[in-house]
Amino acid sequence: MSSKTIRTILFLMLLTIFGLFITQVYWFKKSFSLEGRQFDEKINIALRNVANTLLILDNNNLSKIPPISKTASNEYYIKTNSYYNLATLDSCIRKEFLLRNINVNFDYSIVKAKNQELILGNTITNLFDDPSIACIGRMDDKENLDFKIRINNKTSHLLNSMGIWLYSSISLLILLAVFTFIILSIIKEKKLAMLKKDFVNNMTHELKTPITNISVASDAIRNRNDMDNQKLKKYADIIYNENTRLHNLVDTVLQISTIEKKEESLSFKIIDLHTIINNVITSFQPLIQEKEGSLKSKLNANQYLINADETHLTNVIYNLIENAIKYSKNYPEIILTTKNEKDGIFIEIKDKGIGMSKETQQRIFEKFFRAESGNIHNTKGYGLGLNYVKIIIEKHLGNITFKSTRNVGSCFKIYLPI
């Protein structure tokens, strides 16, 4: 199955999951709203029965029970047209709630005949928000008239009442979350598999040349008849150099692995950054001259002594300059600049190379990633260099940023604290 087909299938699966999620949320809200209306109806019937009972106990057979007013989502206002005492009201409310299985926490307040409101707690306020009226104490007398009731745990009660709806919704959401996690893991594993495939292809290509050279040189030495010492030394040098190249290749892979697993600790000490930069630039001069390019430095930083790992930081500078040369069309033009800023030092490596596409820029720090596909090797490498650079800079509590324009060039900027 092709990668495009797999991506299409995964996209459709994610779309389906998203649709199921939206549908479940929609029906859950509808169910919650329906449960709320049913609850309000039960409360309405219960409170009308309370008002009716209070009329009967007050020997009032003429008054009608006014409609129950809903003053807030969890608050109801009841006009009783009768007088009652607190014990009677409390008993009636609890009886009606118990009959209808309304198991909620509630408070209620008494509206007295003088438009005063007695909240069964410790406060009395005016029904019309008149701040001049206050309460000295509770008085259970014939001034008790209307009352208000407030449900304190309406939302939790509704959720508990939904029962199977709530359970099924939570179960489905958990299943969708697990399924989404599995799909994202598959995508990640597929991406990693592709990266590893490219890495194997690149590594295989990198190994072919030194292995071939070693094989040719060793055969020449083994089958020599009257080979002079100069030729013998030449072939021996080939074997030695290519063996060193293979050793460095394996070391790079293992080094990154151990650093990522925190099995290798860096050796920090005070180093002269400008000296390191000059040494790296010197090592590249023969290659720059061969390519008829230029590698210039502008070391403007006044404070360039930093606490760092000399070997790894040298590798970072080396890697970035090597990339700048590698990805230049004809004649490399590279400028390396340093300057102090924000209690640290900036190292800027700017080239006039081929630049990077937007897609490449998003992935250049990924392990094993290269701009070319796995079977194209117009530039050497195995997709570990910039990943290694980023890891080392972060180990030094610094950061690396870059800007790149296609066919114009790239600029990498490193910040290291002093």
C-alpha positions as CSV (number, residue, x, y, z in Angstrom):
1,M,0.0,0.0,0.0
2,S,1.4,3.4,-1.0
3,S,2.1,6.2,1.4
4,K,-0.5,8.4,-0.3
5,T,-3.2,5.7,0.2
6,I,-2.2,5.3,3.9
7,R,-2.3,9.1,4.4
8,T,-5.7,9.2,2.7
9,I,-7.1,6.4,4.9
10,L,-5.7,7.9,8.1
11,F,-7.1,11.3,7.1
12,L,-10.6,9.8,6.5
13,M,-10.4,8.0,9.9
14,L,-9.5,11.2,11.7
15,L,-12.3,13.0,9.9
16,T,-14.7,10.3,11.0
17,I,-13.5,10.5,14.6
18,F,-13.9,14.2,14.6
19,G,-17.5,13.8,13.2
20,L,-18.4,11.3,15.9
21,F,-17.0,13.6,18.5
22,I,-19.1,16.5,17.3
23,T,-22.2,14.4,17.1
24,Q,-21.7,13.0,20.6
25,V,-21.2,16.5,22.0
26,Y,-24.4,17.7,20.1
27,W,-26.5,14.9,21.5
28,F,-25.1,15.2,24.9
29,K,-26.1,18.9,25.0
30,K,-29.5,18.0,23.7
31,S,-29.9,15.3,26.4
32,F,-28.7,17.7,29.1
33,S,-31.1,20.4,27.9
34,L,-34.0,17.8,27.9
35,E,-33.1,16.6,31.4
36,G,-33.1,20.3,32.5
37,R,-36.6,20.9,31.2
38,Q,-37.9,17.7,32.9
39,F,-36.2,18.8,36.1
40,D,-37.9,22.3,35.9
41,E,-41.3,20.6,35.3
42,K,-40.8,18.4,38.4
43,I,-39.7,21.4,40.5
44,N,-42.7,23.4,39.1
45,I,-45.2,20.6,40.1
46,A,-43.6,20.1,43.5
47,L,-43.6,23.9,44.3
48,R,-47.2,24.3,43.1
49,N,-48.2,21.5,45.4
50,V,-46.4,23.2,48.3
51,A,-48.3,26.4,47.6
52,N,-51.5,24.5,47.4
53,T,-50.8,22.8,50.8
54,L,-50.1,26.2,52.4
55,L,-53.4,27.6,51.1
56,I,-55.3,24.6,52.6
57,L,-53.5,24.9,55.9
58,D,-54.3,28.6,55.9
59,N,-58.0,27.8,55.4
60,N,-58.0,29.7,52.1
61,N,-60.3,28.0,49.6
62,L,-60.8,31.0,47.3
63,S,-57.3,32.0,46.1
64,K,-55.7,30.5,43.0
65,I,-52.2,29.3,42.8
66,P,-50.1,31.8,40.7
67,P,-47.6,30.4,38.2
68,I,-44.1,29.6,39.5
69,S,-41.6,32.2,38.3
70,K,-38.1,31.1,37.3
71,T,-35.9,34.1,38.3
72,A,-32.6,32.3,37.4
73,S,-31.5,29.0,36.0
74,N,-31.5,27.5,39.5
75,E,-33.9,29.9,41.4
76,Y,-37.7,29.9,41.6
77,Y,-40.1,32.4,43.0
78,I,-43.4,31.2,44.6
79,K,-46.4,33.3,45.5
80,T,-48.5,31.5,48.1
81,N,-51.2,34.1,48.9
82,S,-51.2,32.7,52.4
83,Y,-49.5,32.9,55.8
84,Y,-47.4,30.1,57.2
85,N,-44.6,29.4,59.7
86,L,-41.1,28.2,58.8
87,A,-41.5,24.7,60.1
88,T,-44.6,24.1,57.9
89,L,-42.9,25.4,54.8
90,D,-39.8,23.4,55.3
91,S,-41.9,20.2,55.9
92,C,-43.9,20.8,52.8
93,I,-40.9,21.4,50.5
94,R,-39.0,18.3,51.8
95,K,-42.1,16.1,51.5
96,E,-42.8,17.1,47.8
97,F,-39.2,16.8,46.9
98,L,-39.0,13.3,48.4
99,L,-42.1,12.2,46.6
100,R,-40.7,13.1,43.3
101,N,-37.1,11.9,44.0
102,I,-35.7,15.4,43.8
103,N,-32.5,14.8,45.8
104,V,-30.9,18.2,45.7
105,N,-29.3,20.7,48.1
106,F,-31.3,23.9,48.3
107,D,-31.8,27.2,50.2
108,Y,-35.0,29.2,50.4
109,S,-35.8,32.7,51.5
110,I,-39.0,34.0,53.0
111,V,-40.6,37.2,51.6
112,K,-42.5,38.9,54.4
113,A,-45.6,41.1,54.1
114,K,-43.5,44.3,54.3
115,N,-41.6,43.3,51.1
116,Q,-38.7,42.2,53.3
117,E,-36.8,39.0,52.3
118,L,-35.5,36.6,55.0
119,I,-32.8,34.4,53.6
120,L,-32.6,31.3,55.8
121,G,-29.0,31.9,56.7
122,N,-27.9,35.2,58.2
123,T,-28.9,38.0,55.8
124,I,-32.1,39.9,55.0
125,T,-32.4,42.1,51.9
126,N,-35.2,44.0,50.3
127,L,-37.1,42.3,47.5
128,F,-36.6,45.4,45.4
129,D,-32.9,45.7,46.3
130,D,-33.4,48.5,48.8
131,P,-30.1,48.7,50.8
132,S,-31.7,50.6,53.7
133,I,-33.6,47.6,55.0
134,A,-31.8,45.3,57.3
135,C,-32.7,42.4,59.6
136,I,-32.1,42.3,63.3
137,G,-33.1,38.6,63.7
138,R,-35.3,35.9,62.5
139,M,-39.0,36.3,63.4
140,D,-41.3,33.4,62.6
141,D,-44.7,35.2,62.6
142,K,-47.7,35.8,60.5
143,E,-45.8,38.2,58.2
144,N,-44.5,35.2,56.2
145,L,-45.9,35.4,52.7
146,D,-44.1,34.3,49.5
147,F,-40.8,32.5,49.2
148,K,-37.9,31.8,46.9
149,I,-36.0,28.6,46.5
150,R,-32.5,28.2,45.1
151,I,-31.1,24.8,44.0
152,N,-27.3,24.7,44.8
153,N,-26.3,21.6,42.9
154,K,-28.6,21.6,39.9
155,T,-25.9,20.9,37.3
156,S,-24.4,17.9,39.2
157,H,-27.9,16.6,39.9
158,L,-28.8,16.7,36.2
159,L,-25.5,14.9,35.3
160,N,-26.3,12.2,37.8
161,S,-29.8,11.9,36.5
162,M,-28.6,11.3,32.9
163,G,-27.2,7.9,33.9
164,I,-26.6,5.8,30.9
165,W,-26.3,8.9,28.6
166,L,-23.4,10.2,30.7
167,Y,-21.7,6.8,30.9
168,S,-22.0,6.2,27.2
169,S,-20.8,9.6,26.3
170,I,-17.7,9.4,28.5
171,S,-17.0,5.8,27.2
172,L,-17.3,6.9,23.6
173,L,-15.0,10.0,24.2
174,I,-12.4,7.7,25.9
175,L,-12.6,5.3,22.9
176,L,-12.3,8.2,20.5
177,A,-9.3,9.6,22.4
178,V,-7.6,6.1,22.5
179,F,-8.4,5.6,18.8
180,T,-7.0,9.1,17.9
181,F,-3.8,8.3,19.9
182,I,-3.4,5.0,18.0
183,I,-3.8,6.7,14.7
184,L,-1.4,9.5,15.6
185,S,1.1,6.8,16.8
186,I,0.7,5.0,13.5
187,I,1.4,8.2,11.6
188,K,4.4,8.9,13.8
189,E,5.7,5.4,13.3
190,K,5.2,5.5,9.6
191,K,7.1,8.8,9.4
192,L,9.9,7.3,11.6
193,A,10.0,4.3,9.3
194,M,10.4,6.5,6.3
195,L,13.2,8.5,8.0
196,K,15.0,5.3,9.0
197,K,14.6,4.0,5.4
198,D,16.2,7.2,4.1
199,F,18.9,6.9,6.8
200,V,19.8,3.3,5.8
201,N,19.9,4.3,2.1
202,N,22.2,7.3,2.9
203,M,24.3,5.3,5.3
204,T,24.7,2.5,2.7
205,H,25.8,5.0,0.1
206,E,28.3,6.5,2.6
207,L,29.7,3.1,3.4
208,K,30.1,1.9,-0.2
209,T,32.9,4.4,-1.1
210,P,35.3,3.7,1.8
211,I,34.6,-0.1,1.6
212,T,35.4,-0.1,-2.1
213,N,38.5,1.9,-1.6
214,I,39.8,-0.3,1.2
215,S,39.0,-3.4,-0.9
216,V,40.9,-2.1,-4.0
217,A,43.9,-0.9,-1.9
218,S,44.1,-4.2,0.1
219,D,43.9,-6.3,-3.1
220,A,46.7,-4.2,-4.6
221,I,48.9,-4.8,-1.6
222,R,48.0,-8.5,-1.3
223,N,48.7,-9.2,-5.0
224,R,51.8,-7.0,-5.3
225,N,54.7,-8.4,-7.1
226,D,57.4,-5.8,-7.2
227,M,55.6,-2.8,-5.7
228,D,57.9,0.0,-4.6
229,N,57.6,1.5,-1.1
230,Q,56.0,4.7,-2.4
231,K,53.0,2.8,-3.9
232,L,52.8,0.6,-0.9
233,K,52.6,3.7,1.4
234,K,50.0,5.2,-0.9
235,Y,47.7,2.2,-0.6
236,A,48.3,1.9,3.1
237,D,47.3,5.6,3.5
238,I,44.1,4.9,1.6
239,I,43.2,2.1,3.9
240,Y,44.1,4.1,6.9
241,N,42.1,7.2,5.8
242,E,39.0,5.2,4.7
243,N,39.1,3.2,7.9
244,T,39.2,6.5,9.9
245,R,36.2,7.7,7.8
246,L,34.2,4.6,8.7
247,H,35.2,5.0,12.4
248,N,34.0,8.6,12.4
249,L,30.8,7.7,10.7
250,V,30.0,5.0,13.4
251,D,31.1,7.3,16.2
252,T,28.7,10.1,15.0
253,V,25.7,7.8,15.1
254,L,26.6,6.3,18.5
255,Q,27.5,9.8,19.9
256,I,24.1,11.2,19.1
257,S,22.3,8.2,20.5
258,T,24.2,8.3,23.8
259,I,23.7,12.1,24.1
260,E,20.0,11.8,23.5
261,K,19.8,9.0,26.2
262,K,21.8,11.2,28.6
263,E,24.4,8.4,28.8
264,E,27.2,10.8,27.9
265,S,27.9,14.0,29.9
266,L,29.6,16.9,28.3
267,S,33.0,18.1,29.7
268,F,32.5,21.8,30.4
269,K,35.4,24.2,30.8
270,I,36.3,27.8,30.0
271,I,37.3,28.0,26.4
272,D,38.2,30.7,23.9
273,L,35.5,30.6,21.2
274,H,37.4,32.8,18.8
275,T,40.3,30.4,18.8
276,I,38.0,27.4,18.1
277,I,36.4,29.3,15.2
278,N,39.8,30.3,13.7
279,N,41.0,26.7,13.9
280,V,37.9,25.4,12.2
281,I,38.2,28.1,9.4
282,T,41.9,27.1,8.9
283,S,41.0,23.5,8.4
284,F,38.6,24.4,5.7
285,Q,40.9,26.7,3.8
286,P,42.3,24.1,1.4
287,L,38.8,23.0,0.4
288,I,37.7,26.7,0.0
289,Q,40.7,27.4,-2.2
290,E,40.0,24.3,-4.3
291,K,36.4,25.5,-4.9
292,E,37.7,29.0,-5.5
293,G,35.4,30.4,-2.8
294,S,35.8,32.6,0.3
295,L,35.4,31.9,4.0
296,K,35.7,35.2,6.0
297,S,35.3,35.9,9.7
298,K,34.2,39.0,11.5
299,L,34.9,38.3,15.2
300,N,33.4,41.4,16.8
301,A,32.5,39.9,20.2
302,N,34.5,41.4,23.1
303,Q,33.6,38.7,25.5
304,Y,34.3,35.3,23.9
305,L,35.4,33.1,26.8
306,I,32.5,30.7,27.5
307,N,31.9,27.6,29.6
308,A,31.4,24.9,27.0
309,D,32.5,21.5,25.8
310,E,35.4,22.2,23.4
311,T,35.1,19.0,21.3
312,H,31.3,19.2,20.7
313,L,31.2,22.9,20.1
314,T,34.0,22.6,17.6
315,N,31.9,19.9,15.8
316,V,29.0,22.3,15.8
317,I,31.0,25.1,14.0
318,Y,32.6,22.5,11.7
319,N,29.2,21.0,10.8
320,L,27.5,24.3,9.9
321,I,30.5,25.5,7.8
322,E,30.6,22.2,6.1
323,N,26.9,22.4,5.2
324,A,27.4,26.0,3.9
325,I,30.1,24.7,1.5
326,K,28.2,21.5,0.6
327,Y,25.0,23.4,-0.4
328,S,26.7,26.1,-2.4
329,K,26.3,25.9,-6.2
330,N,29.7,26.8,-7.5
331,Y,31.9,29.1,-5.5
332,P,31.1,29.1,-1.7
333,E,30.8,32.6,-0.1
334,I,30.6,32.3,3.7
335,I,30.8,34.9,6.4
336,L,31.1,33.9,10.1
337,T,30.4,36.7,12.6
338,T,30.4,36.9,16.4
339,K,28.9,39.6,18.6
340,N,27.9,40.1,22.2
341,E,24.3,40.6,23.2
342,K,21.8,39.8,26.0
343,D,24.5,38.4,28.4
344,G,25.7,36.0,25.7
345,I,27.4,35.6,22.4
346,F,25.9,35.2,19.0
347,I,27.6,33.2,16.2
348,E,26.2,33.8,12.8
349,I,27.1,31.7,9.8
350,K,25.8,33.1,6.5
351,D,26.2,31.7,3.0
352,K,25.0,32.4,-0.5
353,G,24.1,28.9,-1.3
354,I,21.0,27.2,-2.8
355,G,18.9,27.9,0.3
356,M,16.0,25.8,1.5
357,S,12.4,25.3,0.5
358,K,9.7,26.0,3.2
359,E,9.0,22.2,3.5
360,T,12.7,21.6,4.2
361,Q,13.0,24.4,6.7
362,Q,10.3,22.8,8.8
363,R,12.2,19.6,9.1
364,I,15.9,20.3,9.0
365,F,16.5,19.5,12.7
366,E,14.7,16.1,12.5
367,K,16.9,13.1,12.9
368,F,17.8,11.3,9.6
369,F,16.1,14.0,7.5
370,R,17.8,15.2,4.3
371,A,16.4,17.5,1.6
372,E,17.1,14.9,-1.0
373,S,15.2,11.6,-1.2
374,G,17.0,8.5,0.0
375,N,18.2,7.4,-3.4
376,I,19.7,10.7,-4.5
377,H,23.2,11.5,-3.4
378,N,24.3,14.7,-5.1
379,T,25.5,15.8,-1.6
380,K,27.0,13.6,1.0
381,G,25.6,13.1,4.5
382,Y,23.2,10.9,6.4
383,G,20.7,13.3,8.0
384,L,22.3,13.6,11.5
385,G,24.3,16.8,11.3
386,L,21.8,19.5,12.2
387,N,20.0,17.2,14.6
388,Y,23.3,16.8,16.4
389,V,24.0,20.6,16.3
390,K,20.6,21.4,17.9
391,I,21.1,18.8,20.6
392,I,24.6,20.2,21.5
393,I,23.5,23.8,21.5
394,E,20.5,23.0,23.8
395,K,22.9,21.1,26.1
396,H,24.8,24.4,26.4
397,L,21.5,26.2,27.4
398,G,21.6,28.1,24.1
399,N,19.4,28.1,21.0
400,I,19.8,28.0,17.2
401,T,17.7,29.8,14.7
402,F,17.9,30.3,10.9
403,K,16.6,32.1,7.9
404,S,16.8,30.7,4.4
405,T,15.6,31.8,0.9
406,R,15.6,29.5,-2.0
407,N,18.5,30.2,-4.5
408,V,19.6,33.1,-2.2
409,G,21.2,31.5,0.8
410,S,20.9,30.6,4.4
411,C,21.9,32.2,7.7
412,F,22.2,30.2,10.9
413,K,22.5,32.1,14.2
414,I,23.6,30.4,17.5
415,Y,23.1,32.0,20.9
416,L,25.3,30.8,23.8
417,P,25.1,32.3,27.3
418,I,28.4,33.7,28.8
